[in-house]
Each structure stands twice: as C-alpha cells, then as structure tokens.
Amino acid sequence: MANIIPVMLGGALGALLRYFVSTFAVKHFGAGFPYGTLIVNTIGSFLMVFFMILFFEKLNLSDSWRLFFAVGFLGALTTFSSFSYETIMLFEKGSIVKGVLNIVLNNLFSISAGVLGFILARYLIYKVH
C-alpha cells in the first residue's frame, strides 16, 4: 500500500506537466501535428534513462523514489497510447507523410534522447567527482 502514494503523486505531477507541454505546443506550433506528444516522449525518454542510470548506479535511492519518478511521473508524462491515436488520426485524414513523420520522429528523438541521457549519466557518475 505504501507504494501507491509515490506512484499517485508522481502521476499527478506528470499528467499536469503533460497538459502544460501539450497546450504550449498547440499555442506555439499549431495543432496540425502532434508536437506535444513528440516533446513529452523525447524529454521523457531522456529523463527515464538518465535518472534510472543515476538511481541504480550512483544515488542508491529507495524504491519509493523510483516508483514516484519512473512509474508515476514519467508514466503519466509520456504515453504511447496518444502517439498511436494521433498517428492513426493523421493517416485517417489522409496525412500519410505526417503520419510516417510522426512515427519516425517519435522513435528517432526518443531513442536518441535516451542514448543522450545514458551518456550524460555515465559521464557524471564516472568522470565528475
């Protein structure tokens, strides 16, 4: 039961940040492409890998912090279900190029951000004293 609280609190904060990023993206980039999902997936991928490396290899934080951050916060911030829905809607509207671009960019940016998080976390652990 104690694990529920950190997941719930992290999820609430992640959902709020997702909402703010999505509304920011629509306001500044328009609604013709799901920029908000692309942004949260990219940032979330970086944060997940970066902090999980630090959590397990350097910080030795409790499971409650991992549950708060990885399961709650990042679980609510990023979402594959929105990515899937938005891609299908682009295809349904006949925007084949935008649909394919959404698939390619979400995968490329998210994995690249994850690699960057990995490299940065390892650098901080082993090179910075």
N, C-alpha and C positions, 0 to 999 in steps of 0.2 A: 504494500500500500504506500510506503514511503517513496517509491519510485514514481508514482503517479504525479506528485506535486511538481518535481522539476520538469517533467515532460509537459505538463499542463502550462506552467509558467513560460517555459521556452516556446511552446507552441503559440501562445497568445502574442508574445513579442515578435516571433517570426511572421505570423499572419498580419500583424499591424505593419511591419516593415514591407511585406509583400504588397499590401494595399497601397502604401505610400509610394513605393517604387513604380507600381503599375499606373497610378494616377499621374505621377510625374512624367512617365514615359509617354502617355497619351497626350498630355498637355504640351510637351516639348517636341515630340517626334510624330505625333498623329496616331490615328487608330488603324491605318491601312496595313500595318504589320505588327505582330505581337512583340514589340520591343521590350515590354515589361517582363515577360516570361524569359526572354533571352537574357536580359540583365540579371534577374534573380538566379537563373540557372548558372550563369557564368560566375557570378560572385559566390554563390553557394558552393559551387564545385571547388573554387579556390579555398574558401574558408574551411570546408569539410576536410580536405586533405591536409592543409596547413596546420590546423589545430589538432586534428587527430594524431598527426605525427608528433607534435609537441606534447600532447596529453600523454601519449603512451611512452615516448622516448625520453622526455625531459621533466615534465611537470608532475607526473605521478598524481594527478588529480583523482578524486573519488569518482565512483560510478555515477553519482548524482550529477556531477558537472557534465560528464559525457552525455548522460540522458537529457539534461537540460539543453545542451548545445546541439549535439548531433541529431538526436531523435526529435526533440521538441522544436527548438528554434529553426534549425536548418530543414527539418522535415516540413514545417509549415511555410518557410520562406520559399523553398524550391518545390516544383511539382512537375512530374512527368504527365499527369493527367491533363493539366492545362495545355501543355505543349502538344499532346496528342489531339485534343479537341481543336485547338487553334489551327493546327496543321490540316486536319480533316476539313475544317470550315474553309480554309484557303482553297483547298482542292475543289470543294463543292461549289465555290463561287467561280471556278474556272481559273483561279490564280495559281496555275501549276508551277510557274517559276518561283513565286513567293513561297509556295508550299515546300518545294525542294530546297529553296534557300533557307527556310526556317529549320528544316531537318539538318542540313549541312552546318549552318552557323551554330545552332544549339549544341550539336555534338562536338564540333571543332573548338568552339570557345570554351565549353565546359571542361572538356578533357585537357585542353591547353592550360586553362586556369588551374585545374587540379595538378598538373605537372609543375606549374609555377609555384603553387603552394607547397608541393613536396620539396622542390629545390630550395625554396626560401626557408622552410622549416629545418631542413637538414643543415643548411648553411648556418642558421642561428644556433643550432644545437652543437655543431662540431667546430665551427670556425670562430664564433664570437664567444668570448669567455666572460 
